[in-house]
Amino acid sequence: MSQSKDMTVGAILPLLFNFTMPLLLGNLLQQTYSLVDAAIVGKFLGINALASVGASTSVVFLILGFCNGCCGGFGIPVAQKFGAHDYRTMRRLVAVSLKLAGIMSVAITLVTCLLCSFILEWMQTPDNIFEDAYYYLLITFIGIPCTFYYNLLSSILRALGDSKTPFWFLLFSTVLNILLDLLCIVVLKWGVAGAAIATVFSQGVSAVLCYLYMYRKFEILRTTPADRRFRPELARQLIYIGAPMGLQFSITAIGSIMLQSSNNALGTACVAAFTAAMRIKMFFLCMLESLGIAMATYCGQNYGAGKPLRIWQGVKVASGMMVVYVLLVNLILWTSSEKFALLFVDPAETEIIADTALFLHVSASFFPLLGLLCILRYSIQGAGYTRLAMFSGVSEMIARILVSLVAVPMWGFWAVCFGDPTAWVFADLFLIPAFIYVYRRLCGIVVRETNS
């Protein structure tokens, strides 16, 4: 029990800050995976290779986003039972989630591997980068079980209030990934495929270490044979919450695929600029995503404890943290975007550098909307209303499709830059009233239980 943390009591700001910081470091390390892959590929293999890695970014997000969303959803009932001190049901939920992860990850791997070529053709991937993009995507999909289990185990630990343990394993995995990148790409000359192999292997190692540590060090998770039995009613509960979260990521990614397909049609230079800009943007978005994940655990535990007012107070504290961070990031990106672009391309690639900076300047200006999106969406999910939160993904998808079909053919890369910000506006227009609805429902449930 010493490793877990009860977030239903105590001052909210230090709780959220201390819980978010390891998540932030972990997310930064995950983005380091992407940055290292892209930087090494771009510097050692060239612009075409960099574009081949980026050509399937949104497809990877579509599939891995579904897996990661399910994992986050599986952790919500665990957090709720932990907050309610129902540890027996909590352990059984963990056992069932591990079995579901095996079934789902293998099935997803088989389907996606068979569809790799079709996906890249549908996305209008340029012929000169098609082969490298295919092998990168195929190897990434083969590694889906590694990604699924690492994210599930991390989600379980976070549900218990421990955000530090997953970070340490991810730190080890990141160092391993960097070394393997250099080995596979620079020494063994495996090209783009080597970058994918390095990432998949590193995530697999991280998952195994996390599993071994979790069951050795967390007494609260040690199960009996009865706990480990597969229980259909708990499986249904996990899928009821996890599947909508996974679908929300996938629905969002469909719009991203449409946007990336439109960008792919603009040529290799635009694909390379988009790849570099997205890697940089995702690095700076880590704080917003981490704060959202922290709110999911925080709201899950307080929902289980029957404390809706504390959820509302947490949203206000998280919003204040978000504003301070966004102001700092805007200062950095508006002054240094061109320098960040040089991590991926040579100084002579002036068009790519300019397009990368343009993309980052536009995105940074709208980060406050994305920050609000993360806080509200994850808070709604943490309270168990994952199907409601899923519709915010539908809003994002509609916005990106409209930009892809209408704006990009007219204004080219400028329109691509506004694809994500437009999606964030659409999502917030849904999430603000949705959170108000959820909060009032939670307050009503507490009042009825108190009166009864």
Summary of the structure (lengths in Angstrom):
residues: 452
radius of gyration: 21.3
end to end distance: 32.7
largest distance: 72.3
contacts: 1728
relative contact order: 0.14
helix: 86%
strand: 0%
